[in-house]
Structure formats: C-alpha cells, structure tokens
Amino acid sequence: MRPLGVAGLCAMSFVAGVLLKGLYDQRSVANGDVTSAAESESLLAPPTDLPRAVDFANQPLWAYGFLEPPKPGEVASPQALPTRNLRTNEDPAEQTRPRQLPGSSASYSLVDIRDASNVADWYPEDHPPMPDIIRSGPAGAGPARRGCGFCHLPNGMGRPENAPVAALSRGYFVQQLRDFSAGVRRSADPRKPNTNTMIDLARAMTDEEMQQAADYSPRSSGSPGSR
C-alpha cells in the first residue's frame, strides 16, 4: 500500500501544479502581462553592454594590481605591440644571450621569450603540437597579433596574471571568446590593460580560430574528450 500512497501523492502534486499554472496564466492574460515571442528572445539574448558602476570600496584592488580606486574617466593605456626590437634601457648582449631551463632542450633569448607572436615553447612534450592560433594568434590582428600561448602558456595553465584555460569544455571556451568579442565580458577595473588586449584579440578571431583554440585547450590536460 505504501508504494501506491507515494504514487498517489505524486499524481496529486502534478495535478495541483497544472491547475495552479492555469490560474497563473489566466491572471497574467487578464493583467496584460503576456510576453511576446520577440520579447522573450530579447530577454534571452546577452546584454550588449554592462554597467561600469562598481563598488570599488568592497573590491580587492590588489587583485587588479592597484591600491587606489580609479579616478573618474581613468582607463587603461593600450599594451605595447609585440616586437623583437631590443630595449634601449637594457644591455643588448643580455637580451640576445641564449637561456635554458632545467629539463628543457630548448634555448631562447629574452628577445625570443618576449615575442608574443611566436610563443616560446620550453616543454613541447608536455602538450600537443600548438596550432597557429595558439603559437602566433589571430591572423586578423595584424601587428597586434599575439599567440594564445603567450599569456595562457602552451600547456594552458596560464601565467599568474592570466586565467588557466586547460580542460575547459569546448562550448564554454568558445562562448567566453564570443562574450569578449561582443563586449559583455571585461574586467571590473577599467585600468586593467590585458583584458582589453584579450577583447581585441577575440574580436580579430574567426569562428574557425575560436574552434581551433577550443579544440586544443581540453587536450592540454590530457582530456581530449571534454565537451
């Protein structure tokens, strides 16, 4: 008898839910609260802009590299374009001297390491071969081209100031790039320059390049089937 009692309770709950839904719909129609299909689509669509209002008094400014809230209208200066030029404030011999890391057979100078459009790869055996989007960045970015692996590293684990992207699902990965491109994902602090660089790179990426980057990312941590 007990199973029948549980089944009866479930059936009664379902009927009650249907009745309440009907009463709610009737009331909504009477009050003119009906949402059209077009309105429903607009509600589901991502916002085209996000408010800049941020309560900086309750924000960990140190996480953004700042100790004081931004001044009115203060924004980030664009990051310098990638270059292999020697820096005038450093010794040329030191900038061109080959360097090695423990356990790596690779050798790179500071000029090589700083070349964002040709990512240095110290441990290529730790990840799959980098596609062009990871090594050199979106072709449409021109002189501002930066490889994804420059900030997020060839293994996808990221620098301390950049997000780790290894093993993210392909769908989530592509959606974040589209959100950057559409302007609906950005830093809470307008002075953070690398977020603006990420936005510019996402806007320069083709759908194919986004997919290539997403296909590479999950494999970096040994999970090629992640979705």
LUMDO-265637 format. One record per residue (C-alpha): residue number from 1; x, y, z. Coordinates in steps of 0.2 Angstrom, whole numbers, m for minus. Example, Ala and Ser with C-alpha at 12.3 -4.5 7.8 and 13.67 -1.06 7.14 Angstrom:
% residues 2
{nr:1; X:62; Y:m22; Z:39}
{nr:2; X:68; Y:m5; Z:36}
This chain:
% residues 227
{nr:1; X:0; Y:0; Z:0}
{nr:2; X:14; Y:12; Z:3}
{nr:3; X:20; Y:12; Z:m15}
{nr:4; X:3; Y:16; Z:m20}
{nr:5; X:2; Y:30; Z:m7}
{nr:6; X:18; Y:38; Z:m14}
{nr:7; X:12; Y:37; Z:m32}
{nr:8; X:m5; Y:44; Z:m27}
{nr:9; X:4; Y:59; Z:m19}
{nr:10; X:15; Y:62; Z:m34}
{nr:11; X:m1; Y:62; Z:m46}
{nr:12; X:m10; Y:74; Z:m34}
{nr:13; X:5; Y:86; Z:m34}
{nr:14; X:6; Y:85; Z:m53}
{nr:15; X:m12; Y:89; Z:m55}
{nr:16; X:m11; Y:103; Z:m42}
{nr:17; X:4; Y:111; Z:m52}
{nr:18; X:m6; Y:110; Z:m68}
{nr:19; X:m21; Y:119; Z:m60}
{nr:20; X:m10; Y:132; Z:m52}
{nr:21; X:m1; Y:135; Z:m69}
{nr:22; X:m18; Y:138; Z:m77}
{nr:23; X:m24; Y:150; Z:m65}
{nr:24; X:m7; Y:160; Z:m66}
{nr:25; X:m9; Y:161; Z:m85}
{nr:26; X:m27; Y:167; Z:m84}
{nr:27; X:m22; Y:180; Z:m72}
{nr:28; X:m7; Y:186; Z:m82}
{nr:29; X:m18; Y:187; Z:m98}
{nr:30; X:m31; Y:197; Z:m88}
{nr:31; X:m17; Y:209; Z:m81}
{nr:32; X:m9; Y:211; Z:m99}
{nr:33; X:7; Y:203; Z:m93}
{nr:34; X:9; Y:192; Z:m109}
{nr:35; X:26; Y:192; Z:m116}
{nr:36; X:28; Y:191; Z:m135}
{nr:37; X:40; Y:179; Z:m144}
{nr:38; X:50; Y:194; Z:m149}
{nr:39; X:51; Y:200; Z:m131}
{nr:40; X:56; Y:183; Z:m125}
{nr:41; X:70; Y:182; Z:m137}
{nr:42; X:76; Y:199; Z:m131}
{nr:43; X:76; Y:193; Z:m113}
{nr:44; X:86; Y:178; Z:m118}
{nr:45; X:99; Y:187; Z:m128}
{nr:46; X:115; Y:193; Z:m120}
{nr:47; X:116; Y:211; Z:m115}
{nr:48; X:126; Y:222; Z:m127}
{nr:49; X:134; Y:232; Z:m113}
{nr:50; X:137; Y:230; Z:m95}
{nr:51; X:136; Y:244; Z:m82}
{nr:52; X:153; Y:252; Z:m77}
{nr:53; X:147; Y:256; Z:m59}
{nr:54; X:157; Y:245; Z:m47}
{nr:55; X:158; Y:247; Z:m28}
{nr:56; X:177; Y:248; Z:m28}
{nr:57; X:176; Y:251; Z:m9}
{nr:58; X:172; Y:232; Z:m7}
{nr:59; X:184; Y:226; Z:m21}
{nr:60; X:201; Y:218; Z:m18}
{nr:61; X:210; Y:231; Z:m29}
{nr:62; X:227; Y:222; Z:m26}
{nr:63; X:220; Y:208; Z:m37}
{nr:64; X:220; Y:220; Z:m51}
{nr:65; X:237; Y:227; Z:m47}
{nr:66; X:231; Y:243; Z:m40}
{nr:67; X:230; Y:251; Z:m22}
{nr:68; X:218; Y:265; Z:m25}
{nr:69; X:201; Y:266; Z:m34}
{nr:70; X:201; Y:273; Z:m52}
{nr:71; X:199; Y:291; Z:m54}
{nr:72; X:183; Y:297; Z:m64}
{nr:73; X:186; Y:293; Z:m83}
{nr:74; X:203; Y:283; Z:m79}
{nr:75; X:206; Y:269; Z:m91}
{nr:76; X:220; Y:258; Z:m96}
{nr:77; X:233; Y:263; Z:m109}
{nr:78; X:234; Y:250; Z:m123}
{nr:79; X:248; Y:237; Z:m121}
{nr:80; X:263; Y:239; Z:m132}
{nr:81; X:263; Y:230; Z:m149}
{nr:82; X:273; Y:214; Z:m150}
{nr:83; X:291; Y:217; Z:m156}
{nr:84; X:308; Y:209; Z:m157}
{nr:85; X:316; Y:225; Z:m156}
{nr:86; X:330; Y:227; Z:m142}
{nr:87; X:325; Y:238; Z:m127}
{nr:88; X:336; Y:253; Z:m126}
{nr:89; X:336; Y:253; Z:m107}
{nr:90; X:344; Y:235; Z:m106}
{nr:91; X:361; Y:228; Z:m111}
{nr:92; X:359; Y:221; Z:m129}
{nr:93; X:371; Y:206; Z:m125}
{nr:94; X:359; Y:201; Z:m111}
{nr:95; X:344; Y:202; Z:m122}
{nr:96; X:351; Y:191; Z:m135}
{nr:97; X:360; Y:179; Z:m124}
{nr:98; X:353; Y:161; Z:m126}
{nr:99; X:344; Y:154; Z:m110}
{nr:100; X:340; Y:137; Z:m104}
{nr:101; X:328; Y:129; Z:m91}
{nr:102; X:330; Y:113; Z:m81}
{nr:103; X:324; Y:98; Z:m91}
{nr:104; X:322; Y:108; Z:m107}
{nr:105; X:332; Y:105; Z:m123}
{nr:106; X:326; Y:122; Z:m130}
{nr:107; X:336; Y:138; Z:m129}
{nr:108; X:328; Y:156; Z:m130}
{nr:109; X:335; Y:173; Z:m128}
{nr:110; X:325; Y:187; Z:m120}
{nr:111; X:320; Y:193; Z:m137}
{nr:112; X:313; Y:176; Z:m141}
{nr:113; X:304; Y:175; Z:m125}
{nr:114; X:296; Y:192; Z:m127}
{nr:115; X:290; Y:189; Z:m144}
{nr:116; X:271; Y:187; Z:m142}
{nr:117; X:268; Y:182; Z:m160}
{nr:118; X:279; Y:167; Z:m159}
{nr:119; X:277; Y:159; Z:m142}
{nr:120; X:292; Y:151; Z:m134}
{nr:121; X:289; Y:133; Z:m130}
{nr:122; X:301; Y:126; Z:m117}
{nr:123; X:292; Y:109; Z:m115}
{nr:124; X:284; Y:104; Z:m131}
{nr:125; X:282; Y:86; Z:m125}
{nr:126; X:270; Y:92; Z:m111}
{nr:127; X:256; Y:96; Z:m123}
{nr:128; X:250; Y:93; Z:m141}
{nr:129; X:258; Y:102; Z:m156}
{nr:130; X:252; Y:120; Z:m155}
{nr:131; X:241; Y:126; Z:m169}
{nr:132; X:244; Y:143; Z:m177}
{nr:133; X:231; Y:152; Z:m166}
{nr:134; X:240; Y:146; Z:m150}
{nr:135; X:258; Y:150; Z:m156}
{nr:136; X:255; Y:166; Z:m166}
{nr:137; X:237; Y:172; Z:m163}
{nr:138; X:223; Y:178; Z:m174}
{nr:139; X:229; Y:182; Z:m192}
{nr:140; X:217; Y:196; Z:m192}
{nr:141; X:225; Y:205; Z:m178}
{nr:142; X:239; Y:211; Z:m189}
{nr:143; X:254; Y:219; Z:m180}
{nr:144; X:244; Y:217; Z:m163}
{nr:145; X:244; Y:198; Z:m166}
{nr:146; X:248; Y:188; Z:m150}
{nr:147; X:248; Y:169; Z:m148}
{nr:148; X:235; Y:162; Z:m135}
{nr:149; X:250; Y:153; Z:m128}
{nr:150; X:260; Y:168; Z:m124}
{nr:151; X:248; Y:173; Z:m109}
{nr:152; X:240; Y:157; Z:m106}
{nr:153; X:255; Y:146; Z:m109}
{nr:154; X:257; Y:132; Z:m121}
{nr:155; X:250; Y:120; Z:m108}
{nr:156; X:235; Y:131; Z:m105}
{nr:157; X:239; Y:133; Z:m86}
{nr:158; X:242; Y:152; Z:m88}
{nr:159; X:253; Y:165; Z:m80}
{nr:160; X:249; Y:171; Z:m63}
{nr:161; X:240; Y:186; Z:m70}
{nr:162; X:231; Y:176; Z:m84}
{nr:163; X:217; Y:163; Z:m82}
{nr:164; X:221; Y:145; Z:m84}
{nr:165; X:211; Y:138; Z:m98}
{nr:166; X:217; Y:120; Z:m99}
{nr:167; X:202; Y:107; Z:m99}
{nr:168; X:188; Y:120; Z:m101}
{nr:169; X:174; Y:112; Z:m111}
{nr:170; X:174; Y:117; Z:m129}
{nr:171; X:157; Y:125; Z:m128}
{nr:172; X:161; Y:136; Z:m113}
{nr:173; X:178; Y:141; Z:m121}
{nr:174; X:170; Y:147; Z:m137}
{nr:175; X:156; Y:156; Z:m128}
{nr:176; X:169; Y:166; Z:m117}
{nr:177; X:178; Y:171; Z:m133}
{nr:178; X:161; Y:177; Z:m141}
{nr:179; X:157; Y:186; Z:m125}
{nr:180; X:174; Y:195; Z:m125}
{nr:181; X:171; Y:199; Z:m144}
{nr:182; X:153; Y:206; Z:m140}
{nr:183; X:159; Y:217; Z:m126}
{nr:184; X:149; Y:208; Z:m112}
{nr:185; X:165; Y:201; Z:m103}
{nr:186; X:178; Y:213; Z:m97}
{nr:187; X:187; Y:217; Z:m81}
{nr:188; X:178; Y:226; Z:m67}
{nr:189; X:193; Y:238; Z:m66}
{nr:190; X:194; Y:249; Z:m82}
{nr:191; X:213; Y:251; Z:m79}
{nr:192; X:217; Y:233; Z:m82}
{nr:193; X:225; Y:233; Z:m99}
{nr:194; X:227; Y:214; Z:m103}
{nr:195; X:208; Y:212; Z:m103}
{nr:196; X:207; Y:225; Z:m116}
{nr:197; X:220; Y:216; Z:m126}
{nr:198; X:210; Y:199; Z:m124}
{nr:199; X:195; Y:208; Z:m131}
{nr:200; X:204; Y:215; Z:m146}
{nr:201; X:211; Y:198; Z:m150}
{nr:202; X:194; Y:189; Z:m148}
{nr:203; X:187; Y:202; Z:m160}
{nr:204; X:200; Y:198; Z:m173}
{nr:205; X:197; Y:179; Z:m172}
{nr:206; X:187; Y:170; Z:m185}
{nr:207; X:175; Y:156; Z:m179}
{nr:208; X:187; Y:143; Z:m186}
{nr:209; X:201; Y:150; Z:m175}
{nr:210; X:190; Y:151; Z:m160}
{nr:211; X:186; Y:132; Z:m163}
{nr:212; X:204; Y:128; Z:m165}
{nr:213; X:209; Y:136; Z:m149}
{nr:214; X:194; Y:127; Z:m140}
{nr:215; X:199; Y:110; Z:m148}
{nr:216; X:217; Y:112; Z:m142}
{nr:217; X:213; Y:118; Z:m124}
{nr:218; X:205; Y:102; Z:m117}
{nr:219; X:218; Y:91; Z:m124}
{nr:220; X:232; Y:101; Z:m114}
{nr:221; X:227; Y:92; Z:m98}
{nr:222; X:225; Y:75; Z:m106}
{nr:223; X:206; Y:75; Z:m108}
{nr:224; X:203; Y:75; Z:m127}
{nr:225; X:185; Y:70; Z:m125}
{nr:226; X:180; Y:85; Z:m114}
{nr:227; X:164; Y:94; Z:m120}
